[in-house]
Amino acid sequence: MSEQQPDRAALVDALLKRAAPGRSEFEDLFVVPLFAVVMALILGALTMLATDVSLATIGRSYLALLEGSLGSLRALSETLTAATPLILSGLGLALGFRAGMFNIGAEGQILMGGMAAVIVGFSFPGLPWAVHLPLAMLGGVVVGAIYAGIAGVLRATTGAHEVISTIMLNLISFRLVDYLLRQPWIQKAGRADPISESVLPSAELPRLLAWIDPNLRVHAGIFVALAAVLLVWWVLFRTRLGFEFRASGESPDAARYAGMRAGLIIVSVMAFAGAMSGLAGANQTLGVLGRATPGFSAGIGFNAISVALLGRSHPVGVLFAGLLFGALEAGGRQMQVDAGVSIDLIAIIQALIIVFIAAPLLVRAIFPWGFRRAPDAKE
Amino acid sequence: MAMLADPVPEAAARVDTARQRQARITGAILIAFAALVALVFAPGADGDATFRLARFGDALVLPDLVVPGGPFTYVVAAILAFLGARQFLRGGLRWTSLSLGFGLFLLVAAFLVWATAGKSFSLTGMLQATMVRAVPIALGGLAGVLCERVAVVNIAIEGMLLAGAFTGALVGSVAGGMTGLVAAVAVGGLFGFILAALVVTYRMDQIIAGVVINLFVLGLTSYVSSQVFQHYRALNNAPVFATVKIPVLGDIPILGPMIFQQNIFVYGALIMVGVATYYLFHTRYGLRARAVGEHPKAADTLGINVYRTRYVNVTLGGMVAGFGGAWFTLGSVGRFDEGMTGGRGYIGLAAMIFGRWHPVGALAAALVFGFADSLQQKLALLQTPIPSEFLAMAPYIATIVLVAGLVGRARAPAADGKPYVKE
């Protein structure tokens, strides 16, 4: 490598930046995301204009978006409900990104984990709540970890790229869930369509605000998600394992020369990420749905990729990104009802946010006056 | 980093052990195949399996191919066991991937005989469907080859296919099939250009850029299809390109229906694979493109415009994917459904890796996937005891096995996935 010189300059630069977290960090953490959201909303409005939606309806739909996400207790409850699995799954993916593993398989891991949680959740009648619920969640965690672990083992032993293998595992999991839901020991008695038995009350995540209104869906999973944020933060920044994750993500060669076992790290990162996604799946089936149906993951695993990217693969960032995406999700449903604008618009807005977040140079090019100076001028 | 590199002999030794390990894994897979055939397929294969080679109205009628079920499957099991044991015990020499490929072929043959035993089955019909289903995968793989040869990883093939399918349906409904096809190619190219702009000019992470384009296209097409197509159904009712039979060649048994009695998409895919091979390996521009993929700095030093080369090739790749996307609507059903590409773009990416970053290789790999795809469809008619979901998984499992078994031998362009910053 002949780029020793610029590398050292960049290193010194980074060290200086770390010593004095000044304006550029502020720009990175707050200004860029703010611009990203604003730009995405503007482009979303343009998309609506292009598809013959009147200006009044556009205004109404953005009002509904705000109202449906933050405007009432019910809206807040929906936002938190939608955010919980995104945070959980996003944490696992963020951990993977930190270690240089691009895991696209969250969707499949959510399905498998959620499926396992449902099976445990309806299989043991008579267990006390304090045993049954943790057991069901553990089922989701373990199965999610194993399912993601397949991709990790393949990567570590044969070098099969995890992007391909996790995508294939996703596609396999859809079919596998369809198959499982038609098995007599899983399918709900008396039903011909693929639907599982309902989770027993002793395995349900309790609804937190049911005493105010039984329709408020926010459930104890949000505490699990908060605990997971702490756990991932601790693992990533306070344990040896987390250090090894980060080291092999930053520089795989250096990590290997320092004696870290690359294969073991790959497998454990994937298993950890799968465990978080499995937990997200368990959270959905035990907390929101109460049963499993085909494709119950509903794209959460893909949105979680965006959440992890938006949160800059930092646990706290993932928490806020998950809340933002949860709000967009909840508000989008309100928008569809109030203004008759398809909720798919939210997917467009989310994708645009990620574009602007992941390409800060683009945001700087569009809004040159928002920033002190182009930081790449010296490159 | 060069200072820390291993001394040469040690590196060579490690390469050898890696190859030996790969051969052992291959051997184990082959032995597992043998056990599967001997224990599952052979006992169930009673009676003869009849494969119909001729189709109604063929000029040249071939007799049916009749295979005795029991003997055939046992012979296959024996061959698989031999190949596996050979790889396992003295592997690492040669023919590892060849053995795996041949083993997979035998496994599929044994499976077909088992499933068809006592019944009859149109082999030619399945091969024709194989070709048709391979088209979007081959074109997706070709798009991937064009991009990765200039070191841009294109995860966005899926989104480009979807964009092509959508545009083909929309413009095709309004202005006719040919215009729709041109528009689909243009929109594919547009997304290729956007990908190039994001990763080359704005230096976004290539995989993130690809994922984002996929999300964006999925969102946009789903939005328009639920917001607009719901109300204006005439906008989603495109004509489908008819089958064009090539005279004389179309009458060749088996090959004729497979290759020469198809629509414009199959011919287009075959021609594009040929043109791309010529372009990449026999023209000066292809040489430049590959140089940019292997060592952009050296290419830059020699006066090749790295950025422009990447822009041009990624845009071309997008156009190829747009053409492949139009197959979903203009080439088969004529209407657009949300997310109708169903992961074909990702399988195209796997086809590219399996095909070792070569257009012809990608086409061959796509045929394997197309075969698995059509097999699953046709087997539903044979009523095997295997649940249909497991048959539907077959192409994906095959992808994982192939990528895991072969990736060690394939080499990506050296600079693949790395942004280039001109100094």
Contacts between the chains, C-beta under 8 A, distances in Angstrom:
chain1	res1	chain2	res2	distance
A	1	B	1	5.1
A	1	B	2	6.4
A	6	B	423	8.0
A	47	B	220	7.1
A	47	B	223	7.1
A	51	B	223	7.5
A	51	B	224	6.0
A	51	B	227	5.3
A	51	B	228	5.5
A	52	B	228	7.4
A	53	B	227	7.6
A	102	B	207	5.4
A	104	B	211	7.4
A	154	B	400	7.0
A	154	B	404	5.0
A	157	B	21	7.8
A	157	B	25	7.3
A	158	B	22	7.0
A	158	B	25	6.4
A	158	B	404	4.3
A	158	B	405	7.0
A	158	B	407	6.5
A	158	B	408	6.6
A	159	B	407	5.1
A	159	B	408	5.6
A	160	B	400	7.0
A	160	B	403	4.6
A	160	B	404	4.1
A	160	B	407	5.4
A	161	B	353	7.3
A	161	B	403	7.0
A	161	B	407	7.0
A	163	B	155	6.9
A	163	B	207	6.9
A	163	B	349	7.9
A	164	B	346	7.1
A	164	B	349	6.5
A	164	B	350	5.1
A	164	B	353	6.8
A	164	B	399	6.9
A	164	B	400	7.8
A	164	B	403	5.3
A	165	B	400	5.4
A	165	B	403	6.6
A	165	B	404	7.3
A	167	B	343	6.7
A	167	B	346	4.5
A	168	B	346	7.7
A	168	B	350	7.5
A	168	B	396	4.3
A	168	B	397	7.5
A	168	B	399	5.0
A	168	B	400	5.0
A	169	B	396	7.9
A	169	B	400	7.5
A	170	B	343	7.9
A	171	B	343	5.3
A	171	B	393	7.6
A	171	B	396	4.6
A	172	B	393	4.9
A	172	B	396	5.0
A	172	B	397	6.7
A	175	B	389	4.2
A	175	B	390	7.3
A	175	B	392	4.9
A	175	B	393	4.8
A	176	B	389	6.9
A	176	B	393	7.2
A	178	B	389	5.1
A	179	B	387	5.6
A	179	B	389	3.9
A	179	B	390	6.9
A	253	B	1	6.3
A	253	B	4	7.7
A	257	B	4	6.1
A	302	B	215	6.8
A	305	B	211	6.0
A	306	B	212	7.9
A	306	B	215	6.7
A	309	B	208	5.9
A	341	B	227	7.0
A	342	B	222	7.5
A	342	B	223	5.2
A	342	B	226	4.3
A	342	B	227	4.6
A	344	B	219	5.5
A	344	B	220	8.0
A	344	B	222	4.0
A	344	B	223	3.7
A	344	B	226	5.9
A	344	B	227	7.6
A	345	B	219	7.4
A	345	B	223	5.2
A	345	B	227	7.9
A	346	B	219	7.6
A	347	B	215	6.4
A	347	B	216	7.9
A	347	B	218	6.4
A	347	B	219	2.9
A	347	B	222	6.8
A	347	B	223	7.2
A	348	B	216	6.3
A	348	B	219	4.0
A	348	B	220	5.4
A	348	B	223	6.0
A	349	B	219	8.0
A	350	B	215	6.8
A	350	B	219	7.3
A	351	B	212	5.4
A	351	B	213	7.9
A	351	B	215	4.0
A	351	B	216	3.7
A	351	B	219	5.6
A	352	B	216	6.9
A	354	B	208	7.3
A	354	B	212	4.9
A	354	B	215	7.2
A	355	B	198	7.1
A	355	B	204	7.7
A	355	B	209	7.9
A	355	B	212	5.2
A	355	B	216	7.3
A	358	B	204	5.0
A	358	B	205	6.3
A	358	B	208	4.7
A	358	B	209	7.1
A	358	B	212	6.8
A	359	B	198	5.8
A	359	B	202	4.2
A	359	B	203	7.5
A	359	B	204	4.1
A	359	B	209	7.6
A	361	B	201	7.8
A	361	B	202	4.5
A	361	B	203	6.2
A	362	B	198	7.4
A	362	B	202	4.6
A	362	B	204	7.7
A	365	B	202	7.6
A	379	B	421	5.9
